[in-house]
Amino acid sequence: MTAGAARTGRWPARGHAGFWAFVVHRISGVALALFLPAHFWALSQAIRGEAALDGFLRWTDRPLVKAAEWVLVVLLAAHLAGGLRLLAIEFLPWYDAQKTFVALGAGFALLVGLAMALNLAG
């Protein structure tokens, strides 16, 4: 770490694509972990009965919920791509193509998000 980076509290590698892949992977992981209790609650509505589940499913037809579903799918795809990137870095021979792994992961996440958005619109 450089003296300037130590003084300002900034990470010197934050402009590197690998750093941003790390940040997206961690944020998506935390967001998905926070989503799990809501997902289990939604599943519990089926146990409570048909009326409770139907009420929940009607609530999920709102545009804001649809947008949140899209964000969730993009986060899931980003987390998957980030995990695959980490596996590639760990198990494949080391070379300077990490930016390619980052770009492939981001492209995969956006492609999955676009596919879901088109499916929601149709």
C-alpha positions as CSV (number, residue, x, y, z in Angstrom):
1,M,0.0,0.0,0.0
2,T,1.4,3.4,-0.9
3,A,1.7,6.2,1.7
4,G,-1.0,8.1,-0.1
5,A,-3.4,5.2,0.0
6,A,-2.6,4.6,3.7
7,R,-3.4,8.3,4.5
8,T,-6.7,8.4,2.7
9,G,-7.8,5.0,3.7
10,R,-8.4,4.0,0.1
11,W,-7.4,0.7,-1.5
12,P,-4.8,1.2,-4.2
13,A,-6.2,-1.6,-6.4
14,R,-9.8,-0.3,-6.4
15,G,-9.4,0.7,-10.1
16,H,-8.6,-2.9,-11.0
17,A,-11.4,-5.0,-12.5
18,G,-10.6,-7.9,-10.1
19,F,-11.3,-5.5,-7.2
20,W,-14.8,-4.7,-8.5
21,A,-15.5,-8.3,-9.2
22,F,-14.6,-9.0,-5.5
23,V,-17.0,-6.2,-4.4
24,V,-19.9,-7.3,-6.6
25,H,-19.4,-10.9,-5.5
26,R,-19.5,-10.0,-1.8
27,I,-22.4,-7.6,-2.1
28,S,-24.4,-10.1,-4.1
29,G,-23.7,-12.8,-1.6
30,V,-24.9,-10.7,1.3
31,A,-28.0,-9.6,-0.6
32,L,-28.8,-13.2,-1.4
33,A,-28.3,-14.2,2.2
34,L,-30.6,-11.5,3.3
35,F,-33.2,-12.6,0.8
36,L,-33.3,-16.2,2.2
37,P,-35.6,-15.5,5.2
38,A,-38.1,-13.7,2.8
39,H,-38.0,-16.6,0.5
40,F,-38.7,-19.1,3.3
41,W,-41.6,-16.9,4.5
42,A,-43.0,-16.9,1.0
43,L,-42.8,-20.7,0.8
44,S,-44.5,-20.9,4.2
45,Q,-47.6,-19.2,2.6
46,A,-48.3,-22.4,0.7
47,I,-48.4,-24.3,4.0
48,R,-50.8,-21.8,5.5
49,G,-53.3,-22.6,2.8
50,E,-54.5,-21.8,-0.7
51,A,-55.9,-18.4,0.2
52,A,-52.7,-17.2,1.8
53,L,-50.6,-18.3,-1.2
54,D,-53.0,-16.7,-3.7
55,G,-52.9,-13.4,-1.7
56,F,-49.1,-13.5,-1.8
57,L,-49.0,-14.3,-5.5
58,R,-51.3,-11.4,-6.2
59,W,-49.0,-9.2,-4.3
60,T,-46.0,-10.3,-6.4
61,D,-47.7,-9.1,-9.6
62,R,-46.9,-5.5,-8.6
63,P,-44.3,-3.7,-10.8
64,L,-42.0,-2.9,-7.8
65,V,-41.9,-6.6,-6.9
66,K,-41.2,-7.6,-10.5
67,A,-38.3,-5.1,-10.6
68,A,-37.0,-6.6,-7.3
69,E,-37.2,-10.1,-8.8
70,W,-35.2,-8.9,-11.7
71,V,-32.5,-7.4,-9.5
72,L,-32.5,-10.6,-7.5
73,V,-31.9,-12.7,-10.6
74,V,-29.1,-10.4,-11.8
75,L,-27.5,-10.7,-8.3
76,L,-27.8,-14.4,-8.4
77,A,-26.2,-14.6,-11.9
78,A,-23.5,-12.2,-10.8
79,H,-22.8,-14.3,-7.7
80,L,-22.7,-17.4,-9.8
81,A,-20.3,-15.8,-12.3
82,G,-18.1,-14.5,-9.6
83,G,-17.9,-17.9,-8.0
84,L,-17.0,-19.5,-11.3
85,R,-14.4,-16.8,-11.8
86,L,-12.8,-17.6,-8.4
87,L,-12.8,-21.3,-9.2
88,A,-11.1,-20.5,-12.5
89,I,-8.5,-18.4,-10.8
90,E,-7.9,-21.1,-8.2
91,F,-7.7,-24.1,-10.4
92,L,-6.6,-23.0,-13.8
93,P,-3.0,-22.0,-14.7
94,W,-2.3,-18.4,-13.6
95,Y,-2.1,-15.8,-16.4
96,D,-3.1,-12.2,-17.0
97,A,-6.6,-12.8,-18.3
98,Q,-8.5,-11.9,-15.1
99,K,-10.1,-9.0,-16.8
100,T,-11.5,-11.4,-19.4
101,F,-13.0,-13.5,-16.5
102,V,-14.5,-10.4,-15.0
103,A,-16.0,-9.3,-18.4
104,L,-17.4,-12.8,-19.0
105,G,-19.0,-12.8,-15.6
106,A,-20.5,-9.4,-16.0
107,G,-21.8,-10.3,-19.5
108,F,-23.3,-13.5,-18.1
109,A,-25.1,-11.7,-15.3
110,L,-26.5,-9.1,-17.7
111,L,-27.5,-11.7,-20.2
112,V,-29.5,-13.7,-17.5
113,G,-31.1,-10.4,-16.3
114,L,-32.1,-9.5,-19.9
115,A,-33.6,-12.9,-20.5
116,M,-35.6,-12.6,-17.3
117,A,-36.7,-9.0,-18.2
118,L,-37.9,-10.2,-21.6
119,N,-39.7,-13.1,-20.0
120,L,-41.5,-10.8,-17.6
121,A,-42.5,-8.4,-20.4
122,G,-44.0,-11.2,-22.5
